[in-house]
Amino acid sequence: MVKMTVDAMGDHCPIPVVKTKKALGKLQGAGQIEVLVDNETAMKNVMKMAKSSGASAESEKISDREYKVMITVAGRRQKAGGKKQANRITIRQQKMEVTVVRRG
């Protein structure tokens, strides 16, 4: 299992979420990401993004200005050939674009 740490101390939203999303994208399978932030709003936003991506997440208040979010990814489904299976379907027709995101 891969373990990563995202240090977002001192970063204002949405930077902690962006950094965490990039770390999630780097995981090829199961893994854990520890995210360090310095405010409750960033902690809540990271938790919300992690859960919406299908991962499990737990948070811990370490001190007044330090929070830790532990994100656990059980694994990624893959298509034949080893490519990640997309959970998005995009339909383009003339100038209109519709994106459907499957959850669950």
C-alpha positions in Angstrom: 0.0 0.0 0.0 1.4 3.4 -1.0 1.5 6.1 1.6 1.8 9.8 0.8 1.7 13.1 2.8 0.3 16.3 1.5 1.5 19.4 3.5 -1.0 22.1 3.0 -0.1 24.1 6.1 -0.5 27.8 5.4 -2.3 27.2 2.1 -5.7 28.9 1.6 -8.7 27.1 0.0 -8.9 25.7 -2.6 -5.1 24.9 -2.6 -5.4 22.0 0.0 -8.1 20.4 -2.0 -6.2 20.8 -5.3 -3.0 19.3 -3.8 -5.0 16.4 -2.3 -6.8 15.8 -5.6 -3.4 15.6 -7.4 -2.2 13.1 -4.8 -5.3 11.0 -5.3 -4.6 11.0 -9.0 -1.1 9.7 -8.5 -2.3 6.6 -6.7 -2.3 3.5 -9.0 -4.1 1.3 -6.5 -4.8 1.1 -2.8 -3.1 3.7 -0.7 -3.3 6.2 2.1 -2.8 10.0 2.0 -2.2 12.1 5.1 -3.2 15.7 4.6 -2.0 18.4 7.0 -3.9 21.7 7.1 -4.0 24.6 9.5 -7.7 25.5 9.5 -11.1 23.7 10.0 -12.5 25.0 6.7 -9.7 23.4 4.7 -10.1 20.2 6.7 -13.8 20.0 6.0 -13.3 20.7 2.3 -10.6 18.0 1.9 -12.9 15.5 3.8 -15.8 16.3 1.5 -13.7 16.0 -1.7 -12.2 12.7 -0.5 -15.5 11.1 0.3 -17.1 12.3 -3.0 -14.2 10.6 -4.8 -15.2 7.2 -3.2 -12.4 7.2 -0.6 -12.8 6.9 3.1 -11.6 9.8 5.2 -11.1 10.6 8.9 -10.0 13.8 10.5 -8.2 14.7 13.7 -7.6 18.0 15.4 -4.0 18.0 16.5 -3.9 21.6 18.0 -5.6 24.9 17.5 -4.0 25.4 14.1 -3.2 21.9 13.0 -5.5 19.3 11.5 -4.8 15.9 10.0 -7.0 14.2 7.4 -6.3 10.5 6.7 -7.7 9.4 3.3 -7.8 5.7 2.5 -8.3 4.4 -1.0 -9.2 0.7 -1.2 -8.1 0.4 -4.9 -9.0 1.6 -8.3 -11.0 -0.4 -10.9 -9.1 -0.9 -14.1 -10.0 -1.7 -17.6 -8.3 -4.3 -19.7 -4.8 -3.1 -20.6 -4.3 -1.6 -17.2 -5.9 1.8 -17.9 -8.0 3.4 -15.2 -11.7 3.1 -15.8 -13.3 6.5 -16.0 -16.4 7.3 -14.0 -17.2 10.1 -16.4 -19.1 10.1 -19.6 -18.8 13.2 -21.7 -21.1 13.9 -24.7 -20.2 16.8 -27.1 -22.7 18.0 -29.6 -22.1 21.3 -31.4 -21.4 23.8 -28.7 -23.0 22.0 -25.8 -21.1 19.7 -23.5 -22.8 17.4 -20.9 -20.8 15.5 -18.3 -22.4 12.7 -16.3 -20.5 11.6 -13.2 -21.4 8.2 -11.7 -21.1 7.9 -7.9 -20.9 4.8 -5.8 
